[in-house]
Amino acid sequence: MAYKILYFAPVATKENPTISPFITQRIAELKKHGHEVVILQFGRLNINSYFDISNLTFFNLLPKILHLLKFFIKRNKLIEYKTSFVSYKYYENLSFNSYKQFAKWFEKNNFSFIHVHFLWFAKQLPYIKRNFNIRYFITLHGSDIHEITEYDKDEISSALLILNNAECCFFVSSYLLDHIKKLGYVGNNAKVIYNGIDFNIFSYIGEKEKSDNYTLGFVGHLNFIKRADSLPIILFLVRKVLPNTRLLIVGSEDGDLLPYIKSQICRLELQKFVDIVPQVLPDLVANYMREMDVLLLPSRNDGFGCVALEAQACGIGVIGSANGGIPEAIGKNGICISETENFISDYVDAIINYLKTKHNSEEISNSVRKFSWKNCIDQENSVYKSFFKD
């Protein structure tokens, strides 16, 4: 049975082609199942209060008219985007007079259900389901769950309302599910499904030439949660033991920690030993990974850490923290360092020991073959079918 699914999710666009490749891969695999996926970018569903024309005065009439003109000109424009392996259509936003009008639009367009990615974009869905019987599924990816603490009473209440009203909640790691259970979620409608790897992109192509020169690699957002601020000092300490070591950072030029990282590189006089590559298209990331001897994933928290799987698929070992879902992604072929006051020194020691030890890159690559996008979407599709039987 084929479905027409309305995704509330961030997707790659012409303006930002590197965003959320894990969403794009899902769409490609769903299309192989015969499903049609239409995306609402970042779940921007606007129920426009400006259509309430009560209590108008001379002073607020003009801005309302201007807003309505802008609203009608831009509302609900469907945009098509093509990547090297999939094409899809998306809305920048959807605007309606009321939730009832949205429900009529949903039905008119023959959507089967909504699948929302990230908790942030689902806050309207319990109301929509209760009042208009529009069913929804949700996938939880990381910070939308692990940043909620026991002190965030309002956030917990909102999260539980969303999760408990979903048909099924997909978690990309057991860690995320365990975390929200501690905050009161029972989990009767929960399922853990790991993210996948595109093996057409991330693959082992042979051993690197043996050398006494080493390259540490980092792929990801240059922010505090990823512990990108520690990359310069990590390189500095590794070079004290292995002086022929470089650092390759594949991140974002506009990352919020980039100025700080560059200043630390200068302070530690590492300019000649660090390469920072700006935003890279997902299709090209594997080329940079294959230049690395080890991938660094020292995150302070992480829902899963799919980059660890991608590096291992290329035959590259990973040294990560033991935080969040990272150990589930790294598995047995990498190293996870526990969070202590000596984390940086322990992490550096692990890097040095890893680089001094011989590893079988082909075995590392073979160890993650089960993490395919096909397997991921086959599991999701099976859940869909259990709710929408012929």
C-alpha positions as CSV (number, residue, x, y, z in Angstrom):
1,M,0.0,0.0,0.0
2,A,1.4,3.4,-1.0
3,Y,0.9,6.5,1.1
4,K,1.1,10.2,0.5
5,I,3.0,11.6,3.5
6,L,3.2,15.2,4.7
7,Y,6.7,15.5,6.4
8,F,7.2,18.3,8.9
9,A,11.0,18.4,8.7
10,P,14.1,20.4,7.6
11,V,15.3,19.4,4.1
12,A,18.0,20.4,1.7
13,T,17.2,23.3,-0.5
14,K,18.9,25.2,-3.3
15,E,19.9,27.8,-0.7
16,N,21.1,25.3,1.8
17,P,22.0,22.0,0.1
18,T,23.9,20.5,3.0
19,I,21.1,20.5,5.6
20,S,19.7,17.3,7.1
21,P,21.0,14.6,4.7
22,F,19.4,12.0,7.0
23,I,16.0,13.4,5.9
24,T,16.8,13.4,2.2
25,Q,17.9,9.8,2.4
26,R,14.7,8.8,4.1
27,I,12.7,10.5,1.3
28,A,14.7,8.6,-1.4
29,E,14.0,5.3,0.3
30,L,10.3,6.0,0.9
31,K,9.9,6.8,-2.8
32,K,11.4,3.3,-3.6
33,H,8.4,1.9,-1.6
34,G,6.1,3.8,-3.9
35,H,5.2,6.5,-1.3
36,E,4.9,10.2,-2.1
37,V,6.5,12.6,0.3
38,V,5.7,16.3,0.5
39,I,7.7,18.4,3.0
40,L,6.7,21.3,5.1
41,Q,10.1,23.0,5.8
42,F,10.7,23.1,9.6
43,G,7.0,22.3,10.2
44,R,6.1,26.0,9.5
45,L,2.3,25.7,9.8
46,N,0.9,29.1,10.4
47,I,-2.7,29.7,11.5
48,N,-3.0,33.3,10.7
49,S,-4.6,35.5,13.4
50,Y,-4.6,38.5,11.0
51,F,-7.8,37.1,9.5
52,D,-9.6,38.0,12.6
53,I,-11.1,41.4,11.5
54,S,-12.8,42.1,14.9
55,N,-11.7,45.2,16.8
56,L,-10.2,46.9,13.8
57,T,-9.3,50.6,14.3
58,F,-7.9,53.2,11.9
59,F,-4.4,52.6,13.4
60,N,-4.2,48.8,12.9
61,L,-6.1,48.5,9.7
62,L,-3.2,49.4,7.3
63,P,-0.7,47.0,8.7
64,K,-3.3,44.2,8.6
65,I,-4.0,45.0,4.9
66,L,-0.3,45.0,4.1
67,H,0.2,41.7,6.0
68,L,-2.7,40.1,4.2
69,L,-1.4,41.1,0.8
70,K,2.0,39.6,1.6
71,F,0.2,36.5,2.9
72,F,-1.9,35.9,-0.2
73,I,1.1,36.5,-2.5
74,K,3.4,34.0,-0.8
75,R,1.0,31.5,0.8
76,N,1.4,27.8,0.1
77,K,3.8,27.8,-2.8
78,L,5.1,24.4,-3.7
79,I,8.8,24.2,-4.6
80,E,10.6,21.4,-6.3
81,Y,14.2,20.4,-5.4
82,K,16.5,17.8,-7.0
83,T,19.6,16.2,-5.6
84,S,21.9,13.7,-7.3
85,F,19.7,10.8,-6.1
86,V,16.2,12.1,-5.3
87,S,13.7,14.9,-6.1
88,Y,11.0,16.1,-3.9
89,K,8.6,19.0,-3.4
90,Y,8.4,21.2,-0.3
91,Y,6.6,24.2,1.1
92,E,8.6,26.9,2.9
93,N,5.5,27.4,5.0
94,L,1.8,26.8,5.0
95,S,-0.7,29.4,6.1
96,F,-4.4,29.0,6.8
97,N,-7.3,31.0,8.3
98,S,-7.9,28.2,10.9
99,Y,-7.0,24.7,11.8
100,K,-10.2,23.6,10.1
101,Q,-9.1,25.1,6.8
102,F,-5.8,23.2,7.2
103,A,-7.7,19.9,7.8
104,K,-9.8,20.5,4.6
105,W,-6.6,21.2,2.6
106,F,-5.0,18.1,4.0
107,E,-8.0,16.0,3.0
108,K,-8.3,17.6,-0.4
109,N,-4.7,16.8,-1.2
110,N,-5.2,13.1,-0.2
111,F,-2.5,13.0,2.5
112,S,-2.5,9.7,4.5
113,F,-0.8,11.1,7.6
114,I,1.9,13.4,8.9
115,H,5.4,12.3,9.9
116,V,7.2,14.9,11.9
117,H,10.9,14.9,12.5
118,F,12.1,16.6,15.7
119,L,9.9,17.4,18.7
120,W,10.1,21.1,18.1
121,F,7.9,21.0,14.9
122,A,5.1,18.9,16.4
123,K,3.5,21.1,19.0
124,Q,0.3,21.7,17.0
125,L,-0.2,18.0,16.2
126,P,-2.0,16.7,19.3
127,Y,-4.7,19.4,18.8
128,I,-5.0,18.6,15.1
129,K,-5.3,14.9,15.8
130,R,-7.9,15.4,18.5
131,N,-10.1,17.8,16.6
132,F,-9.7,16.5,13.0
133,N,-8.5,12.9,13.3
134,I,-5.3,13.6,11.4
135,R,-2.8,10.9,12.5
136,Y,0.9,11.5,13.0
137,F,4.1,9.7,13.6
138,I,7.2,11.3,15.0
139,T,11.0,10.7,14.8
140,L,13.2,12.0,17.7
141,H,16.7,12.8,16.7
142,G,18.7,14.1,19.6
143,S,18.8,17.6,21.1
144,D,15.0,17.8,20.8
145,I,15.0,15.2,23.6
146,H,18.3,15.1,25.4
147,E,18.2,18.9,26.2
148,I,15.0,18.5,28.2
149,T,15.8,18.2,31.9
150,E,13.8,17.3,34.9
151,Y,13.5,21.0,35.8
152,D,11.8,21.9,32.5
153,K,8.3,21.1,33.7
154,D,6.5,22.9,30.8
155,E,8.7,21.3,28.2
156,I,8.2,17.9,29.7
157,S,4.4,18.3,29.7
158,S,4.5,19.5,26.1
159,A,6.7,16.6,25.1
160,L,4.6,14.0,26.8
161,L,1.5,15.3,25.1
162,I,3.1,15.1,21.7
163,L,4.6,11.6,22.3
164,N,1.6,10.0,23.9
165,N,-0.7,11.2,21.1
166,A,1.5,10.0,18.2
167,E,0.7,6.7,16.5
168,C,4.3,5.7,17.0
169,C,7.4,7.4,18.2
170,F,10.6,6.5,16.5
171,F,13.9,7.1,18.4
172,V,17.2,7.0,16.6
173,S,18.9,5.5,19.7
174,S,18.0,3.6,22.9
175,Y,19.7,6.4,24.8
176,L,17.1,8.9,23.7
177,L,14.2,6.6,24.6
178,D,15.7,5.9,28.0
179,H,16.2,9.6,28.7
180,I,12.6,10.6,28.0
181,K,11.3,7.6,30.0
182,K,13.1,9.0,33.0
183,L,11.0,12.1,32.6
184,G,7.7,10.3,32.6
185,Y,7.2,8.8,29.1
186,V,5.9,5.2,29.4
187,G,6.9,4.2,25.9
188,N,4.0,2.0,24.8
189,N,4.1,3.5,21.4
190,A,7.9,3.7,21.1
191,K,10.3,2.0,18.6
192,V,14.1,2.4,18.3
193,I,15.2,2.6,14.6
194,Y,18.8,3.6,13.9
195,N,19.7,6.0,11.1
196,G,21.3,4.5,8.1
197,I,24.3,5.0,5.8
198,D,24.3,5.5,2.0
199,F,26.8,2.9,1.0
200,N,27.0,4.3,-2.5
201,I,28.7,7.3,-1.0
202,F,30.3,6.0,2.2
203,S,32.4,2.9,1.3
204,Y,35.8,1.3,1.8
205,I,38.0,1.7,-1.3
206,G,41.3,0.3,0.0
207,E,44.0,0.8,2.6
208,K,45.8,4.1,2.7
209,E,49.5,4.1,2.1
210,K,51.5,3.5,5.2
211,S,53.0,6.7,6.6
212,D,54.3,8.3,9.8
213,N,52.0,11.3,9.1
214,Y,48.6,11.2,10.7
215,T,45.4,13.1,10.1
216,L,42.8,13.6,12.8
217,G,39.4,14.4,11.4
218,F,36.2,16.1,12.6
219,V,33.0,16.3,10.6
220,G,30.0,18.3,12.0
221,H,28.7,21.5,13.3
222,L,31.3,23.7,15.1
223,N,29.4,24.2,18.3
224,F,29.7,23.6,22.0
225,I,27.6,20.4,22.1
226,K,30.0,18.8,19.6
227,R,32.9,20.0,21.8
228,A,34.4,21.6,18.7
229,D,36.0,24.2,21.0
230,S,38.5,21.4,22.2
231,L,39.8,20.5,18.8
232,P,42.8,22.8,18.9
233,I,44.1,21.7,22.3
234,I,43.5,18.0,21.3
235,L,45.7,18.5,18.3
236,F,48.3,20.4,20.3
237,L,48.6,17.6,22.9
238,V,48.7,14.8,20.3
239,R,51.5,16.6,18.4
240,K,53.6,16.5,21.6
241,V,53.9,12.8,21.1
242,L,53.2,12.4,17.4
243,P,54.5,15.6,15.8
244,N,53.6,14.6,12.3
245,T,49.9,15.0,13.0
246,R,47.4,17.3,11.3
247,L,43.8,18.2,11.9
248,L,41.1,18.2,9.1
249,I,37.9,20.0,10.1
250,V,34.9,19.5,7.8
251,G,32.4,21.8,9.2
252,S,30.6,25.1,8.6
253,E,32.3,28.4,8.0
254,D,29.5,30.1,9.8
255,G,29.6,27.8,12.8
256,D,29.2,29.7,16.1
257,L,32.5,28.5,17.5
258,L,34.6,29.1,14.3
259,P,36.1,32.4,15.4
260,Y,37.1,30.9,18.8
261,I,38.6,27.8,17.2
262,K,40.6,30.0,14.8
263,S,41.9,32.1,17.6
264,Q,42.9,29.0,19.6
265,I,44.7,27.6,16.5
266,C,46.7,30.9,16.3
267,R,47.4,31.0,20.0
268,L,48.8,27.4,19.9
269,E,50.7,28.2,16.7
270,L,48.9,25.4,14.8
271,Q,48.1,27.3,11.6
272,K,50.2,25.1,9.4
273,F,48.7,21.9,10.8
274,V,45.0,22.6,10.5
275,D,42.7,22.6,7.4
276,I,39.2,23.9,7.8
277,V,36.9,23.0,4.9
278,P,33.6,25.0,4.7
279,Q,30.2,23.4,4.1
280,V,30.6,20.3,1.9
281,L,27.8,18.6,-0.1
282,P,26.8,15.3,1.5
283,D,28.0,13.5,-1.7
284,L,31.5,14.7,-1.1
285,V,32.0,14.2,2.6
286,A,33.3,10.6,2.2
287,N,36.2,11.9,0.1
288,Y,37.4,13.9,3.1
289,M,36.8,11.1,5.5
290,R,39.1,8.8,3.5
291,E,42.0,11.3,4.1
292,M,41.6,10.8,7.9
293,D,43.4,8.2,10.0
294,V,40.8,8.6,12.8
295,L,37.5,10.5,13.2
296,L,37.0,12.5,16.4
297,L,33.6,12.6,18.0
298,P,34.1,14.1,21.4
299,S,30.5,15.5,21.8
300,R,29.2,16.5,25.1
301,N,26.0,14.9,24.0
302,D,24.6,13.4,20.9
303,G,21.4,11.6,20.0
304,F,23.2,9.0,17.9
305,G,26.2,10.2,15.9
306,C,25.5,9.0,12.4
307,V,28.8,10.5,11.3
308,A,30.5,7.6,13.2
309,L,28.8,5.0,11.0
310,E,29.7,6.9,7.9
311,A,33.3,7.1,8.8
312,Q,33.4,3.4,9.7
313,A,31.8,2.5,6.4
314,C,34.8,4.2,4.8
315,G,37.1,2.1,6.9
316,I,38.0,4.9,9.4
317,G,38.1,4.2,13.1
318,V,36.3,6.5,15.5
319,I,37.2,7.8,18.9
320,G,34.2,9.4,20.7
321,S,32.9,10.3,24.0
322,A,30.7,7.9,25.9
323,N,27.9,10.4,26.0
324,G,24.4,10.0,24.6
325,G,23.9,7.6,21.8
326,I,27.5,7.7,20.6
327,P,28.5,4.3,22.0
328,E,25.5,2.7,20.0
329,A,26.9,4.3,16.8
330,I,30.5,3.5,17.4
331,G,30.0,-0.1,18.4
332,K,33.0,-2.5,19.1
333,N,35.4,-1.1,16.5
334,G,36.0,2.3,18.0
335,I,36.8,3.8,21.4
336,C,34.5,5.7,23.8
337,I,35.9,7.9,26.5
338,S,33.9,8.5,29.7
339,E,33.1,12.0,30.8
340,T,35.3,12.9,33.7
341,E,37.4,15.9,34.8
342,N,40.3,14.3,32.9
343,F,38.3,13.8,29.7
344,I,40.7,15.7,27.4
345,S,43.9,13.9,28.6
346,D,42.1,10.5,28.5
347,Y,40.8,11.4,25.0
348,V,44.3,12.4,23.8
349,D,45.8,9.2,25.2
350,A,43.2,7.1,23.3
351,I,44.0,8.9,20.0
352,I,47.7,8.3,20.4
353,N,47.3,4.6,21.3
354,Y,44.9,4.2,18.4
355,L,47.3,5.7,15.9
356,K,50.1,3.6,17.1
357,T,48.0,0.4,16.7
358,K,47.4,-1.4,13.4
359,H,43.7,-1.7,12.4
360,N,41.9,-3.6,9.6
361,S,40.0,-1.0,7.7
362,E,38.0,-3.5,5.7
363,E,36.8,-5.2,8.9
364,I,35.8,-1.8,10.3
365,S,33.8,-1.1,7.1
366,N,32.1,-4.5,7.1
367,S,31.0,-4.1,10.8
368,V,28.4,-1.4,9.9
369,R,26.8,-3.1,6.9
370,K,23.6,-3.7,8.8
371,F,23.0,0.1,9.1
372,S,21.4,0.7,5.7
373,W,18.7,3.2,4.8
374,K,16.8,0.3,3.3
375,N,16.7,-1.4,6.7
376,C,15.7,1.8,8.4
377,I,12.8,2.6,6.1
378,D,11.7,-1.1,5.9
379,Q,11.1,-0.9,9.6
380,E,9.3,2.4,9.5
381,N,7.1,1.2,6.6
382,S,6.2,-1.9,8.5
383,V,4.9,0.3,11.3
384,Y,2.9,2.4,8.9
385,K,1.3,-0.7,7.5
386,S,0.2,-1.9,11.0
387,F,-1.9,1.3,11.3
388,F,-3.2,1.6,7.8
389,K,-4.3,-1.9,6.8
390,D,-6.2,-2.5,3.5
